Amino acid sequence: MRCPLCKGEMVKGRKTNLPYELSDERVIIVRNVPAIICSQCGDAFIEADILSKVEKILDKATEDGMVLGFVEYEKAA
Ligand SMILES: [Zn+2]
């Protein structure tokens, strides 16, 4: 797989932190999300099933009333 931005090599099995700005006051960062990351520019590609889990984590954090914080992907998924 090649990076859509720079055509660099995409490496599987890496992890990344995904910041989500849900509104002006609410920022949730999901940490250590499995990703495919470009070895050249660092752009991260998240697979669809992982992305849907991340969305569930964000929903849960919203239900819990989290305003600002970190969620570990491995613990929450
Ligand atoms: Zn790239």
N, CA, C, O and the ligand as a Tripos MOL2 file, in Angstrom:
@<TRIPOS>MOLECULE
protein
  309   307    78     0     0
PROTEIN
NO_CHARGES

@<TRIPOS>ATOM
      1 N           0.8430   -1.1990    0.0000 N.3       1 MET1
      2 CA          0.0000    0.0000    0.0000 C.3       1 MET1
      3 C           0.8820    1.2540    0.0000 C.2       1 MET1
      4 O           1.8800    1.3370    0.7160 O.2       1 MET1
      5 N           0.4800    2.2220   -0.8250 N.am      2 ARG2
      6 CA          1.2540    3.4690   -0.9290 C.3       2 ARG2
      7 C           0.4590    4.6340   -0.3230 C.2       2 ARG2
      8 O          -0.7700    4.6680   -0.3740 O.2       2 ARG2
      9 N           1.1920    5.5680    0.2410 N.am      3 CYS3
     10 CA          0.5710    6.7480    0.8320 C.3       3 CYS3
     11 C          -0.1390    7.5780   -0.2540 C.2       3 CYS3
     12 O           0.4480    7.8660   -1.2970 O.2       3 CYS3
     13 N          -1.4160    7.9630   -0.0020 N.am      4 PRO4
     14 CA         -2.1300    8.7700   -0.9970 C.3       4 PRO4
     15 C          -1.5640   10.1880   -1.1300 C.2       4 PRO4
     16 O          -1.8010   10.8650   -2.1300 O.2       4 PRO4
     17 N          -0.8230   10.6240   -0.1260 N.am      5 LEU5
     18 CA         -0.3020   11.9910   -0.1500 C.3       5 LEU5
     19 C           1.0620   12.0760   -0.8210 C.2       5 LEU5
     20 O           1.2750   12.9230   -1.6880 O.2       5 LEU5
     21 N           1.9970   11.1950   -0.4210 N.am      6 CYS6
     22 CA          3.3680   11.3430   -0.8980 C.3       6 CYS6
     23 C           3.8860   10.0990   -1.6230 C.2       6 CYS6
     24 O           5.0270   10.0720   -2.0850 O.2       6 CYS6
     25 N           3.0270    9.0560   -1.7210 N.am      7 LYS7
     26 CA          3.4000    7.7880   -2.3670 C.3       7 LYS7
     27 C           4.4930    7.0380   -1.6120 C.2       7 LYS7
     28 O           5.1400    6.1510   -2.1700 O.2       7 LYS7
     29 N           4.6980    7.3890   -0.3570 N.am      8 GLY8
     30 CA          5.6600    6.6800    0.4780 C.3       8 GLY8
     31 C           5.1030    5.3280    0.8910 C.2       8 GLY8
     32 O           3.9410    5.0110    0.6360 O.2       8 GLY8
     33 N           5.9470    4.5450    1.5260 N.am      9 GLU9
     34 CA          5.5530    3.2090    1.9760 C.3       9 GLU9
     35 C           4.6720    3.3110    3.2190 C.2       9 GLU9
     36 O           5.0350    3.9860    4.1820 O.2       9 GLU9
     37 N           3.5090    2.6420    3.2050 N.am     10 MET10
     38 CA          2.6250    2.6100    4.3670 C.3      10 MET10
     39 C           2.9710    1.3770    5.1980 C.2      10 MET10
     40 O           3.0350    0.2680    4.6670 O.2      10 MET10
     41 N           3.1930    1.5660    6.4910 N.am     11 VAL11
     42 CA          3.6210    0.4720    7.3550 C.3      11 VAL11
     43 C           2.4820    0.0790    8.2900 C.2      11 VAL11
     44 O           1.9340    0.9130    9.0100 O.2      11 VAL11
     45 N           2.1390   -1.2070    8.2650 N.am     12 LYS12
     46 CA          1.0820   -1.7340    9.1340 C.3      12 LYS12
     47 C           1.6020   -1.9890   10.5240 C.2      12 LYS12
     48 O           2.8110   -2.0890   10.7360 O.2      12 LYS12
     49 N           0.6780   -2.0960   11.4890 N.am     13 GLY13
     50 CA          1.0380   -2.4920   12.8360 C.3      13 GLY13
     51 C           1.5950   -1.3720   13.6880 C.2      13 GLY13
     52 O           2.1870   -1.6160   14.7390 O.2      13 GLY13
     53 N           1.4070   -0.1400   13.2340 N.am     14 ARG14
     54 CA          1.8150    1.0080   14.0410 C.3      14 ARG14
     55 C           0.6220    1.5010   14.8540 C.2      14 ARG14
     56 O          -0.5110    1.0610   14.6550 O.2      14 ARG14
     57 N           0.8990    2.4150   15.7650 N.am     15 LYS15
     58 CA         -0.1740    3.0060   16.5680 C.3      15 LYS15
     59 C          -0.0740    4.5160   16.5170 C.2      15 LYS15
     60 O           1.0060    5.0910   16.3860 O.2      15 LYS15
     61 N          -1.2410    5.1410   16.6230 N.am     16 THR16
     62 CA         -1.2560    6.5930   16.5710 C.3      16 THR16
     63 C          -2.2700    7.1330   17.5730 C.2      16 THR16
     64 O          -3.1380    6.4000   18.0470 O.2      16 THR16
     65 N          -2.1530    8.4170   17.8870 N.am     17 ASN17
     66 CA         -3.1290    9.0820   18.7450 C.3      17 ASN17
     67 C          -4.0330    9.9360   17.8580 C.2      17 ASN17
     68 O          -3.5560   10.6940   17.0140 O.2      17 ASN17
     69 N          -5.3350    9.8030   18.0610 N.am     18 LEU18
     70 CA         -6.2700   10.5480   17.2210 C.3      18 LEU18
     71 C          -6.9940   11.6050   18.0530 C.2      18 LEU18
     72 O          -7.7970   11.2640   18.9210 O.2      18 LEU18
     73 N          -6.7200   12.8720   17.7990 N.am     19 PRO19
     74 CA         -7.4510   13.9170   18.5160 C.3      19 PRO19
     75 C          -8.7820   14.2280   17.8230 C.2      19 PRO19
     76 O          -8.8350   14.3970   16.6050 O.2      19 PRO19
     77 N          -9.8360   14.3000   18.6070 N.am     20 TYR20
     78 CA        -11.1570   14.6490   18.0640 C.3      20 TYR20
     79 C         -11.6590   15.9140   18.7330 C.2      20 TYR20
     80 O         -11.8870   15.9430   19.9420 O.2      20 TYR20
     81 N         -11.8270   16.9500   17.9430 N.am     21 GLU21
     82 CA        -12.4040   18.1870   18.4500 C.3      21 GLU21
     83 C         -13.9010   18.0950   18.1920 C.2      21 GLU21
     84 O         -14.3740   18.3680   17.0890 O.2      21 GLU21
     85 N         -14.6350   17.7070   19.2260 N.am     22 LEU22
     86 CA        -16.0700   17.4420   19.0480 C.3      22 LEU22
     87 C         -16.8700   18.7360   19.0510 C.2      22 LEU22
     88 O         -17.9300   18.8220   18.4290 O.2      22 LEU22
     89 N         -16.3620   19.7360   19.7480 N.am     23 SER23
     90 CA        -16.9310   21.0760   19.6990 C.3      23 SER23
     91 C         -15.8360   22.0030   20.2100 C.2      23 SER23
     92 O         -14.7140   21.5640   20.4630 O.2      23 SER23
     93 N         -16.1630   23.3010   20.3640 N.am     24 ASP24
     94 CA        -15.1450   24.2580   20.8230 C.3      24 ASP24
     95 C         -14.5490   23.8720   22.1650 C.2      24 ASP24
     96 O         -13.3620   24.0810   22.4140 O.2      24 ASP24
     97 N         -15.3930   23.3010   23.0350 N.am     25 GLU25
     98 CA        -14.9300   23.0150   24.3930 C.3      25 GLU25
     99 C         -14.5900   21.5530   24.6240 C.2      25 GLU25
    100 O         -14.0470   21.2010   25.6710 O.2      25 GLU25
    101 N         -14.8990   20.7120   23.6750 N.am     26 ARG26
    102 CA        -14.7360   19.2870   23.9260 C.3      26 ARG26
    103 C         -13.7030   18.6840   22.9840 C.2      26 ARG26
    104 O         -13.9000   18.6170   21.7710 O.2      26 ARG26
    105 N         -12.5910   18.2450   23.5810 N.am     27 VAL27
    106 CA        -11.5390   17.6060   22.7970 C.3      27 VAL27
    107 C         -11.1950   16.2750   23.4600 C.2      27 VAL27
    108 O         -10.8020   16.2310   24.6250 O.2      27 VAL27
    109 N         -11.3470   15.2120   22.7140 N.am     28 ILE28
    110 CA        -11.0300   13.8830   23.2360 C.3      28 ILE28
    111 C          -9.9650   13.2600   22.3400 C.2      28 ILE28
    112 O         -10.0920   13.2460   21.1150 O.2      28 ILE28
    113 N          -8.9210   12.7490   22.9710 N.am     29 ILE29
    114 CA         -7.8350   12.1240   22.2290 C.3      29 ILE29
    115 C          -7.8770   10.6260   22.4900 C.2      29 ILE29
    116 O          -7.7610   10.1790   23.6310 O.2      29 ILE29
    117 N          -8.0420    9.8620   21.4270 N.am     30 VAL30
    118 CA         -8.0230    8.4040   21.5490 C.3      30 VAL30
    119 C          -6.5880    7.9690   21.2860 C.2      30 VAL30
    120 O          -6.0330    8.2100   20.2140 O.2      30 VAL30
    121 N          -5.9980    7.3190   22.2930 N.am     31 ARG31
    122 CA         -4.5730    6.9780   22.2310 C.3      31 ARG31
    123 C          -4.3410    5.5530   21.7700 C.2      31 ARG31
    124 O          -5.1520    4.6580   22.0070 O.2      31 ARG31
    125 N          -3.1970    5.3660   21.0970 N.am     32 ASN32
    126 CA         -2.7200    4.0350   20.6760 C.3      32 ASN32
    127 C          -3.7240    3.2890   19.8020 C.2      32 ASN32
    128 O          -4.0060    2.1100   20.0170 O.2      32 ASN32
    129 N          -4.2480    3.9960   18.8250 N.am     33 VAL33
    130 CA         -5.1590    3.3820   17.8580 C.3      33 VAL33
    131 C          -4.3150    2.6710   16.7950 C.2      33 VAL33
    132 O          -3.4010    3.2700   16.2280 O.2      33 VAL33
    133 N          -4.6190    1.3890   16.5230 N.am     34 PRO34
    134 CA         -3.8710    0.6840   15.4680 C.3      34 PRO34
    135 C          -4.0580    1.3850   14.1250 C.2      34 PRO34
    136 O          -5.1810    1.6920   13.7250 O.2      34 PRO34
    137 N          -2.9610    1.6310   13.4470 N.am     35 ALA35
    138 CA         -3.0360    2.3900   12.1980 C.3      35 ALA35
    139 C          -1.9910    1.8960   11.2100 C.2      35 ALA35
    140 O          -1.0320    1.2070   11.5610 O.2      35 ALA35
    141 N          -2.2180    2.2770    9.9660 N.am     36 ILE36
    142 CA         -1.2100    2.0560    8.9260 C.3      36 ILE36
    143 C          -0.6090    3.4300    8.6720 C.2      36 ILE36
    144 O          -1.3070    4.3610    8.2700 O.2      36 ILE36
    145 N           0.6990    3.5470    8.9130 N.am     37 ILE37
    146 CA          1.3120    4.8730    8.9140 C.3      37 ILE37
    147 C           2.3780    4.9880    7.8360 C.2      37 ILE37
    148 O           3.1810    4.0780    7.6340 O.2      37 ILE37
    149 N           2.3690    6.1210    7.1510 N.am     38 CYS38
    150 CA          3.3540    6.3790    6.1020 C.3      38 CYS38
    151 C           4.7340    6.5660    6.7190 C.2      38 CYS38
    152 O           4.9110    7.3590    7.6440 O.2      38 CYS38
    153 N           5.7160    5.8230    6.1930 N.am     39 SER39
    154 CA          7.0750    5.9070    6.7380 C.3      39 SER39
    155 C           7.7380    7.2170    6.3190 C.2      39 SER39
    156 O           8.7590    7.6030    6.8870 O.2      39 SER39
    157 N           7.1760    7.8910    5.3480 N.am     40 GLN40
    158 CA          7.7830    9.1030    4.8280 C.3      40 GLN40
    159 C           7.2040   10.3720    5.4510 C.2      40 GLN40
    160 O           7.9470   11.2020    5.9760 O.2      40 GLN40
    161 N           5.8600   10.5270    5.3940 N.am     41 CYS41
    162 CA          5.2600   11.7780    5.8840 C.3      41 CYS41
    163 C           4.4850   11.5980    7.1820 C.2      41 CYS41
    164 O           4.0320   12.5780    7.7750 O.2      41 CYS41
    165 N           4.3260   10.3460    7.6320 N.am     42 GLY42
    166 CA          3.6670   10.1190    8.9120 C.3      42 GLY42
    167 C           2.1510   10.1700    8.8520 C.2      42 GLY42
    168 O           1.4960   10.1220    9.8930 O.2      42 GLY42
    169 N           1.5800   10.2660    7.6640 N.am     43 ASP43
    170 CA          0.1290   10.2730    7.5380 C.3      43 ASP43
    171 C          -0.4250    8.9220    7.9830 C.2      43 ASP43
    172 O           0.1250    7.8790    7.6300 O.2      43 ASP43
    173 N          -1.5130    8.9380    8.7580 N.am     44 ALA44
    174 CA         -2.0690    7.7030    9.2950 C.3      44 ALA44
    175 C          -3.3440    7.3260    8.5690 C.2      44 ALA44
    176 O          -4.2130    8.1610    8.3210 O.2      44 ALA44
    177 N          -3.4350    6.0480    8.2320 N.am     45 PHE45
    178 CA         -4.6610    5.5220    7.6390 C.3      45 PHE45
    179 C          -5.2680    4.5530    8.6370 C.2      45 PHE45
    180 O          -4.5920    3.6350    9.1020 O.2      45 PHE45
    181 N          -6.5400    4.7490    8.9710 N.am     46 ILE46
    182 CA         -7.2180    3.8920    9.9400 C.3      46 ILE46
    183 C          -8.2180    3.0220    9.1920 C.2      46 ILE46
    184 O          -9.0150    3.5200    8.3970 O.2      46 ILE46
    185 N          -8.1720    1.7280    9.4510 N.am     47 GLU47
    186 CA         -9.0890    0.8210    8.7750 C.3      47 GLU47
    187 C         -10.5200    1.0130    9.2920 C.2      47 GLU47
    188 O         -10.7400    1.4320   10.4290 O.2      47 GLU47
    189 N         -11.4910    0.6910    8.4140 N.am     48 ALA48
    190 CA        -12.9010    1.0140    8.6770 C.3      48 ALA48
    191 C         -13.4230    0.3920    9.9740 C.2      48 ALA48
    192 O         -14.1530    1.0470   10.7190 O.2      48 ALA48
    193 N         -13.0550   -0.8720   10.2550 N.am     49 ASP49
    194 CA        -13.5970   -1.5070   11.4670 C.3      49 ASP49
    195 C         -13.0150   -0.8810   12.7340 C.2      49 ASP49
    196 O         -13.6800   -0.8130   13.7680 O.2      49 ASP49
    197 N         -11.7690   -0.4260   12.6380 N.am     50 ILE50
    198 CA        -11.1480    0.2480   13.7770 C.3      50 ILE50
    199 C         -11.7690    1.6280   13.9710 C.2      50 ILE50
    200 O         -12.0070    2.0680   15.0960 O.2      50 ILE50
    201 N         -12.0240    2.2920   12.8580 N.am     51 LEU51
    202 CA        -12.6440    3.6170   12.9200 C.3      51 LEU51
    203 C         -14.0360    3.5520   13.5530 C.2      51 LEU51
    204 O         -14.4310    4.4540   14.2920 O.2      51 LEU51
    205 N         -14.7730    2.4810   13.2570 N.am     52 SER52
    206 CA        -16.1140    2.3680   13.8420 C.3      52 SER52
    207 C         -16.0200    2.1370   15.3500 C.2      52 SER52
    208 O         -16.8840    2.5890   16.1010 O.2      52 SER52
    209 N         -14.9710    1.4320   15.7970 N.am     53 LYS53
    210 CA        -14.7420    1.2590   17.2400 C.3      53 LYS53
    211 C         -14.3960    2.6010   17.8900 C.2      53 LYS53
    212 O         -14.8600    2.9160   18.9850 O.2      53 LYS53
    213 N         -13.5700    3.3830   17.1890 N.am     54 VAL54
    214 CA        -13.1900    4.7000   17.7080 C.3      54 VAL54
    215 C         -14.4430    5.5620   17.8740 C.2      54 VAL54
    216 O         -14.5720    6.2960   18.8540 O.2      54 VAL54
    217 N         -15.3600    5.4690   16.9150 N.am     55 GLU55
    218 CA        -16.6060    6.2440   17.0140 C.3      55 GLU55
    219 C         -17.4170    5.8160   18.2320 C.2      55 GLU55
    220 O         -18.0190    6.6530   18.9050 O.2      55 GLU55
    221 N         -17.4330    4.5060   18.5190 N.am     56 LYS56
    222 CA        -18.1440    4.0060   19.7090 C.3      56 LYS56
    223 C         -17.4880    4.5250   20.9870 C.2      56 LYS56
    224 O         -18.1680    4.8810   21.9490 O.2      56 LYS56
    225 N         -16.1560    4.5620   20.9800 N.am     57 ILE57
    226 CA        -15.4290    5.0800   22.1440 C.3      57 ILE57
    227 C         -15.8010    6.5450   22.3740 C.2      57 ILE57
    228 O         -15.9950    6.9690   23.5130 O.2      57 ILE57
    229 N         -15.9000    7.3100   21.2940 N.am     58 LEU58
    230 CA        -16.2540    8.7260   21.4070 C.3      58 LEU58
    231 C         -17.6900    8.8860   21.9210 C.2      58 LEU58
    232 O         -17.9690    9.7680   22.7330 O.2      58 LEU58
    233 N         -18.6000    8.0210   21.4390 N.am     59 ASP59
    234 CA        -19.9860    8.0500   21.9120 C.3      59 ASP59
    235 C         -20.0410    7.7890   23.4160 C.2      59 ASP59
    236 O         -20.7460    8.4680   24.1620 O.2      59 ASP59
    237 N         -19.2660    6.7710   23.8400 N.am     60 LYS60
    238 CA        -19.2280    6.4020   25.2580 C.3      60 LYS60
    239 C         -18.6630    7.5560   26.0910 C.2      60 LYS60
    240 O         -19.1950    7.8790   27.1530 O.2      60 LYS60
    241 N         -17.6050    8.1630   25.6110 N.am     61 ALA61
    242 CA        -16.9890    9.2840   26.3300 C.3      61 ALA61
    243 C         -17.9780   10.4430   26.4430 C.2      61 ALA61
    244 O         -18.0260   11.1330   27.4610 O.2      61 ALA61
    245 N         -18.7620   10.6460   25.3890 N.am     62 THR62
    246 CA        -19.7760   11.7090   25.4000 C.3      62 THR62
    247 C         -20.8510   11.3880   26.4360 C.2      62 THR62
    248 O         -21.2740   12.2630   27.1910 O.2      62 THR62
    249 N         -21.2950   10.1160   26.4700 N.am     63 GLU63
    250 CA        -22.2980    9.6940   27.4510 C.3      63 GLU63
    251 C         -21.7870    9.8780   28.8710 C.2      63 GLU63
    252 O         -22.5340   10.2720   29.7670 O.2      63 GLU63
    253 N         -20.5000    9.5880   29.0660 N.am     64 ASP64
    254 CA        -19.8920    9.7130   30.3890 C.3      64 ASP64
    255 C         -19.6590   11.1750   30.7700 C.2      64 ASP64
    256 O         -19.2670   11.4650   31.9010 O.2      64 ASP64
    257 N         -19.8940   12.0860   29.8460 N.am     65 GLY65
    258 CA        -19.7370   13.5050   30.1200 C.3      65 GLY65
    259 C         -18.3060   13.9920   30.0590 C.2      65 GLY65
    260 O         -17.9790   15.0350   30.6240 O.2      65 GLY65
    261 N         -17.4430   13.2420   29.3740 N.am     66 MET66
    262 CA        -16.0510   13.6700   29.2460 C.3      66 MET66
    263 C         -15.9630   14.9230   28.3840 C.2      66 MET66
    264 O         -16.5500   14.9910   27.3040 O.2      66 MET66
    265 N         -15.2260   15.9090   28.8720 N.am     67 VAL67
    266 CA        -15.0940   17.1750   28.1490 C.3      67 VAL67
    267 C         -13.7180   17.2690   27.4970 C.2      67 VAL67
    268 O         -13.5860   17.6730   26.3410 O.2      67 VAL67
    269 N         -12.7120   16.8920   28.2530 N.am     68 LEU68
    270 CA        -11.3500   16.9950   27.7710 C.3      68 LEU68
    271 C         -10.5770   15.8110   28.3230 C.2      68 LEU68
    272 O         -10.5210   15.6210   29.5380 O.2      68 LEU68
    273 N          -9.9880   15.0240   27.4590 N.am     69 GLY69
    274 CA         -9.2360   13.9250   28.0290 C.3      69 GLY69
    275 C          -8.7430   12.9100   27.0300 C.2      69 GLY69
    276 O          -8.9370   13.0320   25.8200 O.2      69 GLY69
    277 N          -8.0970   11.9010   27.5860 N.am     70 PHE70
    278 CA         -7.5200   10.8150   26.8050 C.3      70 PHE70
    279 C          -8.3000    9.5260   27.0660 C.2      70 PHE70
    280 O          -8.7210    9.2520   28.1900 O.2      70 PHE70
    281 N          -8.4790    8.7510   26.0100 N.am     71 VAL71
    282 CA         -9.0400    7.4160   26.1630 C.3      71 VAL71
    283 C          -8.0680    6.4520   25.4980 C.2      71 VAL71
    284 O          -7.6430    6.6760   24.3650 O.2      71 VAL71
    285 N          -7.7150    5.3740   26.2060 N.am     72 GLU72
    286 CA         -6.8540    4.3510   25.6200 C.3      72 GLU72
    287 C          -7.7060    3.4410   24.7390 C.2      72 GLU72
    288 O          -8.6970    2.8710   25.1960 O.2      72 GLU72
    289 N          -7.3170    3.3120   23.4860 N.am     73 TYR73
    290 CA         -8.0880    2.4850   22.5590 C.3      73 TYR73
    291 C          -8.1920    1.0500   23.0680 C.2      73 TYR73
    292 O          -9.2860    0.4870   23.0890 O.2      73 TYR73
    293 N          -7.0840    0.4510   23.4760 N.am     74 GLU74
    294 CA         -7.0560   -0.9570   23.8710 C.3      74 GLU74
    295 C          -7.9830   -1.2410   25.0630 C.2      74 GLU74
    296 O          -8.6090   -2.2990   25.1360 O.2      74 GLU74
    297 N          -8.0580   -0.2920   25.9820 N.am     75 LYS75
    298 CA         -8.8790   -0.4960   27.1750 C.3      75 LYS75
    299 C         -10.3450   -0.2780   26.8730 C.2      75 LYS75
    300 O         -11.2070   -0.9330   27.4600 O.2      75 LYS75
    301 N         -10.6370    0.6410   25.9590 N.am     76 ALA76
    302 CA        -12.0270    1.0300   25.7030 C.3      76 ALA76
    303 C         -12.6980    0.1640   24.6450 C.2      76 ALA76
    304 O         -13.9200    0.0130   24.6540 O.2      76 ALA76
    305 N         -11.9190   -0.4010   23.7430 N.am     77 ALA77
    306 CA        -12.4980   -1.1150   22.6010 C.3      77 ALA77
    307 C         -13.1040   -2.4610   23.0210 C.2      77 ALA77
    308 O         -13.6330   -3.1890   22.1810 O.2      77 ALA77
    309 ZN          3.1140    9.8580    3.0010 Zn       78 ZN78
@<TRIPOS>BOND
     1     1     2 1
     2     2     3 1
     3     3     4 2
     4     3     5 am
     5     5     6 1
     6     6     7 1
     7     7     8 2
     8     7     9 am
     9     9    10 1
    10    10    11 1
    11    11    12 2
    12    11    13 am
    13    13    14 1
    14    14    15 1
    15    15    16 2
    16    15    17 am
    17    17    18 1
    18    18    19 1
    19    19    20 2
    20    19    21 am
    21    21    22 1
    22    22    23 1
    23    23    24 2
    24    23    25 am
    25    25    26 1
    26    26    27 1
    27    27    28 2
    28    27    29 am
    29    29    30 1
    30    30    31 1
    31    31    32 2
    32    31    33 am
    33    33    34 1
    34    34    35 1
    35    35    36 2
    36    35    37 am
    37    37    38 1
    38    38    39 1
    39    39    40 2
    40    39    41 am
    41    41    42 1
    42    42    43 1
    43    43    44 2
    44    43    45 am
    45    45    46 1
    46    46    47 1
    47    47    48 2
    48    47    49 am
    49    49    50 1
    50    50    51 1
    51    51    52 2
    52    51    53 am
    53    53    54 1
    54    54    55 1
    55    55    56 2
    56    55    57 am
    57    57    58 1
    58    58    59 1
    59    59    60 2
    60    59    61 am
    61    61    62 1
    62    62    63 1
    63    63    64 2
    64    63    65 am
    65    65    66 1
    66    66    67 1
    67    67    68 2
    68    67    69 am
    69    69    70 1
    70    70    71 1
    71    71    72 2
    72    71    73 am
    73    73    74 1
    74    74    75 1
    75    75    76 2
    76    75    77 am
    77    77    78 1
    78    78    79 1
    79    79    80 2
    80    79    81 am
    81    81    82 1
    82    82    83 1
    83    83    84 2
    84    83    85 am
    85    85    86 1
    86    86    87 1
    87    87    88 2
    88    87    89 am
    89    89    90 1
    90    90    91 1
    91    91    92 2
    92    91    93 am
    93    93    94 1
    94    94    95 1
    95    95    96 2
    96    95    97 am
    97    97    98 1
    98    98    99 1
    99    99   100 2
   100    99   101 am
   101   101   102 1
   102   102   103 1
   103   103   104 2
   104   103   105 am
   105   105   106 1
   106   106   107 1
   107   107   108 2
   108   107   109 am
   109   109   110 1
   110   110   111 1
   111   111   112 2
   112   111   113 am
   113   113   114 1
   114   114   115 1
   115   115   116 2
   116   115   117 am
   117   117   118 1
   118   118   119 1
   119   119   120 2
   120   119   121 am
   121   121   122 1
   122   122   123 1
   123   123   124 2
   124   123   125 am
   125   125   126 1
   126   126   127 1
   127   127   128 2
   128   127   129 am
   129   129   130 1
   130   130   131 1
   131   131   132 2
   132   131   133 am
   133   133   134 1
   134   134   135 1
   135   135   136 2
   136   135   137 am
   137   137   138 1
   138   138   139 1
   139   139   140 2
   140   139   141 am
   141   141   142 1
   142   142   143 1
   143   143   144 2
   144   143   145 am
   145   145   146 1
   146   146   147 1
   147   147   148 2
   148   147   149 am
   149   149   150 1
   150   150   151 1
   151   151   152 2
   152   151   153 am
   153   153   154 1
   154   154   155 1
   155   155   156 2
   156   155   157 am
   157   157   158 1
   158   158   159 1
   159   159   160 2
   160   159   161 am
   161   161   162 1
   162   162   163 1
   163   163   164 2
   164   163   165 am
   165   165   166 1
   166   166   167 1
   167   167   168 2
   168   167   169 am
   169   169   170 1
   170   170   171 1
   171   171   172 2
   172   171   173 am
   173   173   174 1
   174   174   175 1
   175   175   176 2
   176   175   177 am
   177   177   178 1
   178   178   179 1
   179   179   180 2
   180   179   181 am
   181   181   182 1
   182   182   183 1
   183   183   184 2
   184   183   185 am
   185   185   186 1
   186   186   187 1
   187   187   188 2
   188   187   189 am
   189   189   190 1
   190   190   191 1
   191   191   192 2
   192   191   193 am
   193   193   194 1
   194   194   195 1
   195   195   196 2
   196   195   197 am
   197   197   198 1
   198   198   199 1
   199   199   200 2
   200   199   201 am
   201   201   202 1
   202   202   203 1
   203   203   204 2
   204   203   205 am
   205   205   206 1
   206   206   207 1
   207   207   208 2
   208   207   209 am
   209   209   210 1
   210   210   211 1
   211   211   212 2
   212   211   213 am
   213   213   214 1
   214   214   215 1
   215   215   216 2
   216   215   217 am
   217   217   218 1
   218   218   219 1
   219   219   220 2
   220   219   221 am
   221   221   222 1
   222   222   223 1
   223   223   224 2
   224   223   225 am
   225   225   226 1
   226   226   227 1
   227   227   228 2
   228   227   229 am
   229   229   230 1
   230   230   231 1
   231   231   232 2
   232   231   233 am
   233   233   234 1
   234   234   235 1
   235   235   236 2
   236   235   237 am
   237   237   238 1
   238   238   239 1
   239   239   240 2
   240   239   241 am
   241   241   242 1
   242   242   243 1
   243   243   244 2
   244   243   245 am
   245   245   246 1
   246   246   247 1
   247   247   248 2
   248   247   249 am
   249   249   250 1
   250   250   251 1
   251   251   252 2
   252   251   253 am
   253   253   254 1
   254   254   255 1
   255   255   256 2
   256   255   257 am
   257   257   258 1
   258   258   259 1
   259   259   260 2
   260   259   261 am
   261   261   262 1
   262   262   263 1
   263   263   264 2
   264   263   265 am
   265   265   266 1
   266   266   267 1
   267   267   268 2
   268   267   269 am
   269   269   270 1
   270   270   271 1
   271   271   272 2
   272   271   273 am
   273   273   274 1
   274   274   275 1
   275   275   276 2
   276   275   277 am
   277   277   278 1
   278   278   279 1
   279   279   280 2
   280   279   281 am
   281   281   282 1
   282   282   283 1
   283   283   284 2
   284   283   285 am
   285   285   286 1
   286   286   287 1
   287   287   288 2
   288   287   289 am
   289   289   290 1
   290   290   291 1
   291   291   292 2
   292   291   293 am
   293   293   294 1
   294   294   295 1
   295   295   296 2
   296   295   297 am
   297   297   298 1
   298   298   299 1
   299   299   300 2
   300   299   301 am
   301   301   302 1
   302   302   303 1
   303   303   304 2
   304   303   305 am
   305   305   306 1
   306   306   307 1
   307   307   308 2
@<TRIPOS>SUBSTRUCTURE
     1 MET1         2 RESIDUE 1 A MET
     2 ARG2         6 RESIDUE 1 A ARG
     3 CYS3        10 RESIDUE 1 A CYS
     4 PRO4        14 RESIDUE 1 A PRO
     5 LEU5        18 RESIDUE 1 A LEU
     6 CYS6        22 RESIDUE 1 A CYS
     7 LYS7        26 RESIDUE 1 A LYS
     8 GLY8        30 RESIDUE 1 A GLY
     9 GLU9        34 RESIDUE 1 A GLU
    10 MET10       38 RESIDUE 1 A MET
    11 VAL11       42 RESIDUE 1 A VAL
    12 LYS12       46 RESIDUE 1 A LYS
    13 GLY13       50 RESIDUE 1 A GLY
    14 ARG14       54 RESIDUE 1 A ARG
    15 LYS15       58 RESIDUE 1 A LYS
    16 THR16       62 RESIDUE 1 A THR
    17 ASN17       66 RESIDUE 1 A ASN
    18 LEU18       70 RESIDUE 1 A LEU
    19 PRO19       74 RESIDUE 1 A PRO
    20 TYR20       78 RESIDUE 1 A TYR
    21 GLU21       82 RESIDUE 1 A GLU
    22 LEU22       86 RESIDUE 1 A LEU
    23 SER23       90 RESIDUE 1 A SER
    24 ASP24       94 RESIDUE 1 A ASP
    25 GLU25       98 RESIDUE 1 A GLU
    26 ARG26      102 RESIDUE 1 A ARG
    27 VAL27      106 RESIDUE 1 A VAL
    28 ILE28      110 RESIDUE 1 A ILE
    29 ILE29      114 RESIDUE 1 A ILE
    30 VAL30      118 RESIDUE 1 A VAL
    31 ARG31      122 RESIDUE 1 A ARG
    32 ASN32      126 RESIDUE 1 A ASN
    33 VAL33      130 RESIDUE 1 A VAL
    34 PRO34      134 RESIDUE 1 A PRO
    35 ALA35      138 RESIDUE 1 A ALA
    36 ILE36      142 RESIDUE 1 A ILE
    37 ILE37      146 RESIDUE 1 A ILE
    38 CYS38      150 RESIDUE 1 A CYS
    39 SER39      154 RESIDUE 1 A SER
    40 GLN40      158 RESIDUE 1 A GLN
    41 CYS41      162 RESIDUE 1 A CYS
    42 GLY42      166 RESIDUE 1 A GLY
    43 ASP43      170 RESIDUE 1 A ASP
    44 ALA44      174 RESIDUE 1 A ALA
    45 PHE45      178 RESIDUE 1 A PHE
    46 ILE46      182 RESIDUE 1 A ILE
    47 GLU47      186 RESIDUE 1 A GLU
    48 ALA48      190 RESIDUE 1 A ALA
    49 ASP49      194 RESIDUE 1 A ASP
    50 ILE50      198 RESIDUE 1 A ILE
    51 LEU51      202 RESIDUE 1 A LEU
    52 SER52      206 RESIDUE 1 A SER
    53 LYS53      210 RESIDUE 1 A LYS
    54 VAL54      214 RESIDUE 1 A VAL
    55 GLU55      218 RESIDUE 1 A GLU
    56 LYS56      222 RESIDUE 1 A LYS
    57 ILE57      226 RESIDUE 1 A ILE
    58 LEU58      230 RESIDUE 1 A LEU
    59 ASP59      234 RESIDUE 1 A ASP
    60 LYS60      238 RESIDUE 1 A LYS
    61 ALA61      242 RESIDUE 1 A ALA
    62 THR62      246 RESIDUE 1 A THR
    63 GLU63      250 RESIDUE 1 A GLU
    64 ASP64      254 RESIDUE 1 A ASP
    65 GLY65      258 RESIDUE 1 A GLY
    66 MET66      262 RESIDUE 1 A MET
    67 VAL67      266 RESIDUE 1 A VAL
    68 LEU68      270 RESIDUE 1 A LEU
    69 GLY69      274 RESIDUE 1 A GLY
    70 PHE70      278 RESIDUE 1 A PHE
    71 VAL71      282 RESIDUE 1 A VAL
    72 GLU72      286 RESIDUE 1 A GLU
    73 TYR73      290 RESIDUE 1 A TYR
    74 GLU74      294 RESIDUE 1 A GLU
    75 LYS75      298 RESIDUE 1 A LYS
    76 ALA76      302 RESIDUE 1 A ALA
    77 ALA77      306 RESIDUE 1 A ALA
    78 ZN78       309 GROUP 0 **** ****
